[in-house]
Amino acid sequence: MLTRRHIRAKVMQSVYAMQQSQSQDLDKELKFLQNSANEMENLYLLLMALLTELHSLAVNQYEVAQKKYLATPADKLLHQKMKDNELLSLIATNEMLQKAIAEAQINFWNIQEEYVRMLYKRIVESDTYQAYSKQKASFEADKKFLIEIFEEFIAPDEGLYEYIEDYNLTWMDDFPIVNTFIVREFKNLRPNPPEKYFTPSLYNNSEEKDFLVDLLKKTALNDTKLKSFVEDKLTNWDKERVAVLDLIILKMAICEFLHFPSIPVKVTINEYLELAKEYSTAKSSLFINGVLNVVHKELIEKELIKKIGRGLL
Protein backbone atom coordinates (compact mmCIF):
# COMPACT_ATOMS: atom_id res chain seq x y z
CA MET A 1 0.00 0.00 0.00
CA LEU A 2 2.75 2.44 0.97
CA THR A 3 4.88 3.33 -2.07
CA ARG A 4 8.48 4.50 -1.96
CA ARG A 5 7.46 7.90 -3.27
CA HIS A 6 5.03 8.27 -0.40
CA ILE A 7 7.73 7.10 2.03
CA ARG A 8 10.05 9.79 0.68
CA ALA A 9 7.32 12.41 1.10
CA LYS A 10 6.73 11.41 4.71
CA VAL A 11 10.46 11.47 5.49
CA MET A 12 10.76 14.88 3.82
CA GLN A 13 8.00 16.19 6.07
CA SER A 14 9.74 14.76 9.14
CA VAL A 15 13.07 16.36 8.20
CA TYR A 16 11.24 19.65 7.63
CA ALA A 17 9.52 19.39 11.03
CA MET A 18 12.84 18.73 12.79
CA GLN A 19 14.48 21.66 11.02
CA GLN A 20 11.64 24.10 11.73
CA SER A 21 11.45 23.14 15.41
CA GLN A 22 15.25 22.91 15.67
CA SER A 23 14.74 19.56 17.32
CA GLN A 24 17.59 17.10 17.78
CA ASP A 25 15.31 14.38 19.10
CA LEU A 26 15.61 11.86 16.29
CA ASP A 27 13.96 9.06 18.28
CA LYS A 28 10.87 11.19 18.85
CA GLU A 29 10.61 12.07 15.15
CA LEU A 30 11.14 8.44 14.14
CA LYS A 31 8.26 7.41 16.37
CA PHE A 32 6.03 10.09 14.88
CA LEU A 33 7.03 9.05 11.35
CA GLN A 34 6.23 5.40 11.97
CA ASN A 35 2.90 6.32 13.58
CA SER A 36 2.10 8.52 10.59
CA ALA A 37 2.77 5.60 8.24
CA ASN A 38 0.65 3.25 10.35
CA GLU A 39 -2.22 5.75 10.28
CA MET A 40 -2.42 5.23 6.54
CA GLU A 41 -3.67 1.71 7.23
CA ASN A 42 -6.35 3.13 9.52
CA LEU A 43 -7.49 5.48 6.75
CA TYR A 44 -7.88 2.46 4.46
CA LEU A 45 -9.96 0.70 7.12
CA LEU A 46 -12.08 3.82 7.62
CA LEU A 47 -12.99 3.90 3.92
CA MET A 48 -13.73 0.17 3.86
CA ALA A 49 -15.92 0.67 6.94
CA LEU A 50 -17.83 3.35 5.02
CA LEU A 51 -18.51 0.87 2.21
CA THR A 52 -19.65 -1.65 4.82
CA GLU A 53 -22.10 0.88 6.25
CA LEU A 54 -23.45 1.72 2.80
CA HIS A 55 -24.14 -1.98 2.19
CA SER A 56 -25.77 -2.32 5.61
CA LEU A 57 -28.02 0.65 4.84
CA ALA A 58 -28.96 -0.89 1.48
CA VAL A 59 -29.99 -4.12 3.21
CA ASN A 60 -32.02 -2.17 5.76
CA GLN A 61 -33.71 0.03 3.16
CA TYR A 62 -34.60 -2.98 1.06
CA GLU A 63 -36.20 -4.77 4.03
CA VAL A 64 -38.15 -1.66 5.01
CA ALA A 65 -39.43 -1.24 1.44
CA GLN A 66 -40.73 -4.85 1.39
CA LYS A 67 -42.87 -4.14 4.44
CA LYS A 68 -44.43 -0.94 3.14
CA TYR A 69 -48.10 -1.52 2.34
CA LEU A 70 -48.32 1.16 -0.37
CA ALA A 71 -44.85 0.59 -1.85
CA THR A 72 -44.77 0.26 -5.63
CA PRO A 73 -42.80 -2.55 -7.32
CA ALA A 74 -40.21 0.09 -8.26
CA ASP A 75 -39.91 1.15 -4.61
CA LYS A 76 -39.39 -2.44 -3.54
CA LEU A 77 -36.66 -2.99 -6.13
CA LEU A 78 -34.88 0.37 -5.68
CA HIS A 79 -32.36 -0.90 -3.13
CA GLN A 80 -32.00 -4.47 -4.35
CA LYS A 81 -29.06 -3.98 -6.71
CA MET A 82 -27.12 -2.18 -3.98
CA LYS A 83 -28.00 -4.91 -1.49
CA ASP A 84 -27.04 -7.70 -3.88
CA ASN A 85 -23.81 -6.13 -5.15
CA GLU A 86 -21.35 -8.99 -4.85
CA LEU A 87 -18.30 -6.85 -4.15
CA LEU A 88 -20.04 -4.85 -1.43
CA SER A 89 -21.26 -8.13 0.08
CA LEU A 90 -17.71 -9.52 0.03
CA ILE A 91 -16.45 -6.46 1.90
CA ALA A 92 -19.28 -6.54 4.45
CA THR A 93 -18.88 -10.26 5.19
CA ASN A 94 -15.09 -10.53 5.11
CA GLU A 95 -14.23 -11.63 8.65
CA MET A 96 -10.57 -10.56 8.56
CA LEU A 97 -11.47 -7.09 7.32
CA GLN A 98 -14.31 -6.58 9.78
CA LYS A 99 -12.11 -7.80 12.64
CA ALA A 100 -9.36 -5.35 11.60
CA ILE A 101 -11.90 -2.50 11.51
CA ALA A 102 -13.20 -3.44 14.97
CA GLU A 103 -9.71 -3.77 16.48
CA ALA A 104 -8.62 -0.42 15.04
CA GLN A 105 -11.76 1.16 16.55
CA ILE A 106 -11.99 3.14 13.33
CA ASN A 107 -15.65 2.73 12.33
CA PHE A 108 -17.14 6.12 13.19
CA TRP A 109 -19.87 5.85 10.59
CA ASN A 110 -22.37 4.39 13.03
CA ILE A 111 -22.35 7.78 14.78
CA GLN A 112 -22.19 9.64 11.45
CA GLU A 113 -25.47 8.09 10.30
CA GLU A 114 -26.74 11.26 8.65
CA TYR A 115 -23.67 11.50 6.42
CA VAL A 116 -23.96 7.84 5.37
CA ARG A 117 -27.66 8.30 4.55
CA MET A 118 -26.96 11.45 2.54
CA LEU A 119 -24.20 9.72 0.56
CA TYR A 120 -26.39 6.67 -0.01
CA LYS A 121 -29.27 8.84 -1.25
CA ARG A 122 -26.99 10.59 -3.76
CA ILE A 123 -25.81 7.24 -5.06
CA VAL A 124 -29.22 5.58 -5.53
CA GLU A 125 -30.68 8.72 -7.14
CA SER A 126 -27.79 9.03 -9.60
CA ASP A 127 -27.82 8.20 -13.31
CA THR A 128 -24.94 5.82 -12.59
CA TYR A 129 -27.12 3.74 -10.27
CA GLN A 130 -30.13 3.86 -12.58
CA ALA A 131 -28.03 2.52 -15.45
CA TYR A 132 -26.53 -0.16 -13.20
CA SER A 133 -30.00 -1.23 -12.00
CA LYS A 134 -30.98 -2.12 -15.56
CA GLN A 135 -27.91 -4.28 -16.20
CA LYS A 136 -27.87 -8.04 -16.03
CA ALA A 137 -26.38 -9.21 -12.74
CA SER A 138 -22.71 -10.21 -12.97
CA PHE A 139 -19.55 -9.94 -10.90
CA GLU A 140 -17.93 -7.65 -13.49
CA ALA A 141 -20.95 -5.33 -13.56
CA ASP A 142 -20.95 -5.18 -9.75
CA LYS A 143 -17.25 -4.42 -9.69
CA LYS A 144 -17.49 -1.73 -12.39
CA PHE A 145 -20.35 -0.05 -10.54
CA LEU A 146 -18.54 0.03 -7.19
CA ILE A 147 -15.43 1.52 -8.82
CA GLU A 148 -17.61 4.16 -10.49
CA ILE A 149 -19.38 5.23 -7.28
CA PHE A 150 -16.09 5.25 -5.38
CA GLU A 151 -14.50 7.54 -7.97
CA GLU A 152 -17.63 9.64 -8.57
CA PHE A 153 -19.15 10.02 -5.09
CA ILE A 154 -16.75 8.91 -2.35
CA ALA A 155 -13.19 9.93 -3.24
CA PRO A 156 -14.07 13.52 -4.31
CA ASP A 157 -16.68 14.16 -1.60
CA GLU A 158 -16.02 17.45 0.23
CA GLY A 159 -17.80 16.28 3.38
CA LEU A 160 -15.56 13.22 3.62
CA TYR A 161 -12.49 15.34 2.92
CA GLU A 162 -13.37 17.78 5.70
CA TYR A 163 -14.05 14.97 8.13
CA ILE A 164 -10.65 13.41 7.38
CA GLU A 165 -8.90 16.77 7.70
CA ASP A 166 -10.51 17.41 11.10
CA TYR A 167 -9.79 13.93 12.43
CA ASN A 168 -6.18 13.39 11.39
CA LEU A 169 -3.98 15.91 9.56
CA THR A 170 -1.49 13.24 8.46
CA TRP A 171 -4.30 11.69 6.39
CA MET A 172 -4.43 14.65 4.01
CA ASP A 173 -1.45 13.46 1.98
CA ASP A 174 -2.48 9.82 2.41
CA PHE A 175 -6.03 10.27 1.10
CA PRO A 176 -5.29 10.24 -2.68
CA ILE A 177 -2.79 7.39 -2.22
CA VAL A 178 -5.30 5.23 -0.34
CA ASN A 179 -8.07 6.06 -2.82
CA THR A 180 -5.87 5.01 -5.73
CA PHE A 181 -4.92 1.82 -3.91
CA ILE A 182 -8.56 0.90 -3.24
CA VAL A 183 -9.55 1.42 -6.89
CA ARG A 184 -6.64 -0.73 -8.03
CA GLU A 185 -7.58 -3.35 -5.43
CA PHE A 186 -11.13 -3.47 -6.80
CA LYS A 187 -9.97 -3.62 -10.42
CA ASN A 188 -7.72 -6.60 -9.67
CA LEU A 189 -10.40 -8.47 -7.73
CA ARG A 190 -11.60 -11.83 -9.00
CA PRO A 191 -14.53 -13.95 -7.77
CA ASN A 192 -13.90 -15.93 -4.57
CA PRO A 193 -10.87 -13.96 -3.38
CA PRO A 194 -8.76 -15.23 -0.47
CA GLU A 195 -9.94 -14.11 2.96
CA LYS A 196 -6.90 -11.84 3.41
CA TYR A 197 -7.51 -9.94 0.14
CA PHE A 198 -9.11 -6.94 1.85
CA THR A 199 -6.48 -6.70 4.60
CA PRO A 200 -3.33 -5.84 2.63
CA SER A 201 0.02 -5.22 4.30
CA LEU A 202 1.02 -1.59 4.76
CA TYR A 203 4.48 -2.33 3.37
CA ASN A 204 5.18 -4.47 0.31
CA ASN A 205 8.08 -6.10 2.16
CA SER A 206 10.42 -5.60 5.12
CA GLU A 207 12.84 -3.59 2.94
CA GLU A 208 10.22 -0.86 2.48
CA LYS A 209 9.72 -0.62 6.24
CA ASP A 210 13.49 -0.38 6.78
CA PHE A 211 13.73 2.25 4.03
CA LEU A 212 11.35 4.54 5.93
CA VAL A 213 13.49 4.43 9.08
CA ASP A 214 16.90 4.40 7.40
CA LEU A 215 16.20 7.34 5.10
CA LEU A 216 15.25 9.60 8.01
CA LYS A 217 18.12 8.40 10.19
CA LYS A 218 20.82 8.74 7.53
CA THR A 219 19.55 12.10 6.31
CA ALA A 220 19.33 13.56 9.83
CA LEU A 221 22.60 12.11 11.15
CA ASN A 222 24.60 13.16 8.08
CA ASP A 223 23.04 16.61 7.76
CA THR A 224 26.29 18.61 7.90
CA LYS A 225 28.08 16.38 5.38
CA LEU A 226 25.13 16.34 2.98
CA LYS A 227 24.78 20.11 3.21
CA SER A 228 28.46 20.54 2.31
CA PHE A 229 27.90 18.85 -1.06
CA VAL A 230 25.18 21.40 -1.87
CA GLU A 231 26.46 24.72 -0.53
CA ASP A 232 29.34 25.23 -2.96
CA LYS A 233 26.95 24.57 -5.87
CA LEU A 234 24.86 27.62 -4.92
CA THR A 235 27.38 30.30 -5.96
CA ASN A 236 24.97 31.61 -8.60
CA TRP A 237 22.00 31.54 -6.25
CA ASP A 238 20.94 33.66 -3.29
CA LYS A 239 21.21 31.07 -0.54
CA GLU A 240 18.65 32.88 1.58
CA ARG A 241 16.06 32.59 -1.19
CA VAL A 242 16.53 28.89 -1.91
CA ALA A 243 13.38 27.16 -0.67
CA VAL A 244 13.78 25.21 2.57
CA LEU A 245 12.11 22.18 1.00
CA ASP A 246 14.46 22.32 -1.99
CA LEU A 247 17.48 22.02 0.31
CA ILE A 248 15.85 19.13 2.17
CA ILE A 249 15.05 17.35 -1.10
CA LEU A 250 18.65 17.83 -2.25
CA LYS A 251 20.07 16.43 0.99
CA MET A 252 17.75 13.41 0.88
CA ALA A 253 18.65 12.66 -2.74
CA ILE A 254 22.38 12.91 -2.04
CA CYS A 255 21.84 10.66 0.99
CA GLU A 256 20.38 8.04 -1.37
CA PHE A 257 23.34 8.45 -3.73
CA LEU A 258 25.75 7.71 -0.90
CA HIS A 259 23.97 5.36 1.49
CA PHE A 260 21.46 3.28 -0.50
CA PRO A 261 23.53 1.12 -2.86
CA SER A 262 20.59 -0.79 -4.36
CA ILE A 263 18.70 2.31 -5.60
CA PRO A 264 19.77 3.48 -9.08
CA VAL A 265 20.83 7.12 -9.31
CA LYS A 266 18.33 7.81 -12.11
CA VAL A 267 15.50 6.50 -9.95
CA THR A 268 16.55 8.73 -7.07
CA ILE A 269 16.75 11.85 -9.25
CA ASN A 270 13.40 11.19 -10.91
CA GLU A 271 11.64 10.51 -7.61
CA TYR A 272 12.87 13.71 -5.98
CA LEU A 273 12.04 15.79 -9.06
CA GLU A 274 8.46 14.52 -8.75
CA LEU A 275 8.44 15.44 -5.04
CA ALA A 276 9.68 18.93 -5.91
CA LYS A 277 6.91 19.39 -8.48
CA GLU A 278 4.29 18.37 -5.95
CA TYR A 279 5.50 20.07 -2.77
CA SER A 280 7.83 22.95 -3.67
CA THR A 281 7.92 25.95 -6.02
CA ALA A 282 7.29 26.07 -9.77
CA LYS A 283 10.99 26.36 -10.63
CA SER A 284 12.23 23.92 -8.00
CA SER A 285 12.49 20.84 -10.21
CA LEU A 286 14.80 22.60 -12.70
CA PHE A 287 16.99 23.90 -9.88
CA ILE A 288 17.14 20.53 -8.11
CA ASN A 289 17.84 18.65 -11.33
CA GLY A 290 20.76 20.95 -12.13
CA VAL A 291 22.32 20.67 -8.67
CA LEU A 292 21.88 16.90 -8.43
CA ASN A 293 23.53 16.31 -11.80
CA VAL A 294 26.55 18.36 -10.74
CA VAL A 295 26.76 16.63 -7.35
CA HIS A 296 26.38 13.21 -8.96
CA LYS A 297 29.25 13.92 -11.34
CA GLU A 298 31.42 15.10 -8.44
CA LEU A 299 30.67 12.02 -6.34
CA ILE A 300 31.47 9.72 -9.26
CA GLU A 301 34.82 11.45 -9.79
CA LYS A 302 35.63 11.08 -6.09
CA GLU A 303 34.49 7.43 -6.19
CA LEU A 304 32.08 8.06 -3.33
CA ILE A 305 29.08 6.36 -4.94
CA LYS A 306 29.06 2.60 -4.45
CA LYS A 307 26.10 1.00 -6.16
CA ILE A 308 25.30 -2.70 -6.27
CA GLY A 309 24.37 -4.07 -9.69
CA ARG A 310 25.07 -3.08 -13.28
CA GLY A 311 23.93 0.28 -14.60
CA LEU A 312 23.01 1.77 -11.24
CA LEU A 313 25.41 4.72 -11.30
N, C-alpha and C positions, 0 to 999 in steps of 0.2 A: 504493500500500500504506500509506504513512504519511499519516494524516489530520491536519488542522490541530489538532484537539483533542489528538492525541497529541504533535504538535510543541510545543504550548503546555505540556503536562505535562513534556516533557523540558527545555524552557527553564526552567520553574519550578524543577525539580530542580537545574539548573545555577546559577541565581541563589541558591537556598538553600545550595548547596555553597560558593559564593563567600562568602556572608555568614557562614556558620558557621566557615569557615577564615580569615576576614578577608583573603582573597586579593584582590589587585588585578591579578592576571595574567589579563587578559581573553583574550589569545591562547591561553593554555594551556587555559582553560575552553572556548573555542570549538572547539579541537581535540578535546577530550574529548567535547563535545556532538555533533560531526559523526561521531566514531567510534562513539558510542552509537547514533546513528541508522543508521549503516551496519551495525551488528551485528544490527539487526532483519532485514535481508536474509539474514544468515547463519542466523538462527533459522528463517526460512522454508525455506531450503535444507536445514537439519538435519531438519525435519519431512518434507520431500519425500524425503529420503534414507531416512528410516525407512519410508515407504511403499514405496520401491524395494526395501528389504531384505525387507519382508513378502512382496512379490510374488516375489522371488528364492527365498525359503524355500518358498513355495507350489509353485513350479516344481520345486524339489528334492524336496519331500515327495511330490509326485505321481509323479515319476520313480522314486523309491525304492519307492513302493507298487506300481507296475506290475511290479517285479522280485521282489516277495515271493511265494514259492511258495504259502504258505498264506493269502494275502490274500483276503478276501471281496470280492465285487463292490462292496459298500458302502465297504470300505476303499480300493479303487482309485479310487472316485469322490469320496471325501471332500474332496480338495484341488483337484478339477478346476475348480469354480466360481471359487475364489480365483485359480487359475492363469489362467483364461480371462477374468477380469474386464477389460473393455475399457479402462476408465479407469486401472486399475492398470498395464495393459500400456502404455498411452500414456505414463504417467509414467516407467516403467522404460526405455522405448525412445526417449524424447525426447532427442536428441543435445545440444541447447542446454542443457537442464536438467542432464543428467548431466555435461556439460563444466563448467558453473557449480559444481556440487557438488564436482567433482574439483579445480578451481582454488581454491576456497575452503578446501579441505582440511578439510571440515566433516563428512564421513561417518565418525562414530565407531562406527557400529552394527556394523561388521565385527569390532570388538573388544568389543562389548557383545552378543555372540551369545546369551547366556543370556536377557537381557532380551527380545530380539526373539522368541526361541522361546516364552517365557512369554506374551508378548502375543499371538502368533499362536495359541497353544493356546487362550487365552481366547476369541478370536474364533471359531475353527472349532467350538468346543464350545458356543457361545451359541445361544439360540433365534433370534436375529437371523439368524445364518448358516444355521441349519437351514431357516428359512422361505425365505431367499434361494435355497438349493440346490434348492428345489422349484419355483421360478419359471421361466417360459419365458425363455430368453436374449434380452436386448435391451439396447441402450445405456442406456435410461432406468432399467431395473432395476439395471444395474451401477452407474450413477451414484448412485441412491438408496441402494443398499447401502453404497457407500464413504462417503457422507455420514453414514449411520447409525453405522458403526463408528468413524468419526473422532470424532463427537460423543459416542458411548457408551463407547468404550474408550480412545481416544488422548488427546483434549483433557483429560479429567478424571483421567487416570491419575496417581496419587501418585508412582509411581516415576519417571515422566518429569518430573514437576514438580520432584522433588528433584534429579534429574540436572541440569536446567536451572539450578536455583538454585545448585548447587555449581560449575557451569562458568562461568556469566556472570551476575552480579547484575543487570546492566542488562536482561537478558531477562525479569525477573520482571514488569515492567509491559508488556513487549512481547508476552508469551505470549498473553493473551486477544485482543489486536488481531490477531496473526498467525493465530490459530485461526479467528477470525471471517472474516478475509480468505480463507483457504483454503476454508472452507465456501462462501462466496459465489462463489469462483472455480470450484468444482465445480458449483454450481447453474447457473451461467451457461454451462457447457461444452456445446458441440455436437459432433456427430461430425466427424471430420477437422479438428481445430483447426489454426491456423497453428503452425509450429514454435516461435515465440517465446511461445506462450500461457502456458507454465509458467515463464517467466523474466520476470515483470513488473518494471517500473521501481519503484524505492523511492519516488520522488516522482512525483506525477501530472504535474507540469510544473516548469519552471525557477523559477517564482514561489514554489512551495512550498519549494524548496531555499533560495532567498533569504530567505524568511520565517523559517526556522529561525535563520539567522545574524543577520538584521537585528533580530529580536525580542530576542535576547540582548544584542546590541550596544547597542541604543537604550535598553533597560531599565537595563543596567549603567552606561552612560555618563551617563544623565540621572537617576541615583538620587536625588540631593539635590533636584532640581526636582520629581520625581514624588512624593517623600516630603512635600514642602511642601504639595501639594494635599490630602494625606490628614490631616496632623497636626492642623490646626485643625478638622477634622470629628470629632475624638475627644474633645471636651470632656465628653461624658456617659459616657465610657468610661475605665476604668483602662488607660492606655497599656501598662503593664507586663504586663497580662494578655491583651492582644490577641495572638492566635496569630501566630507568626512567618510562617507560610505565608499567613495572611490578608493581612498587610501586603504580602507579595510579590505575591500575586494582585491586590491593589488597584493596586499600582504597574505591573504588567504591563498591566492593563486600561486604565489611564489612558494608558500609553504607546501603546496601540493607538488610543485616542481621538485623540491628538495627532499621531502619526507614521505612521499607516497609513490614508491617505485613501480607499482602496478598500474598507475593511472597515466595514460598517454598525455603528453604535453598538449597536443591539439584538442583533446577532450577537455582538459582543464581550461584552456583559453576560451573555447566555445561556451562552456558552461558559465564562466564568470562574465562573459560578454552578455549573455542572456540575462543574468542577474542584474547587471548594470542597466540594461534596457528597461527592466521591470521596476527597479527600486531607486535608481539614481536619476541624474539629469539627462537631458536630451543628447548632449554631446559626450556623455561619459564613456560610452562604448568605444568611440574613436580614440579617446584619450587613453583608456585602459589597454586597448589593443596595441597602440603604439608603444606604451611603456613595457608591456609584457613581452613583446617581441624583442625589444632591446635587452631586457633583463635575461630573457631566455638565451639569447646569443652570448651574452657575457658569461652566464653560468656554464654553458657548453664549453666555451674557451678555457674556463678555469677548471673544467672537469668536475664540477660540483653536482651535476645531475646524474644520478645512477638509476636508470630505469631497467626493469626486468622484462625481457621479451624483445623481439625484433620490431623495429619501427616505432618505438615508443618515445623517442627523443623529439 
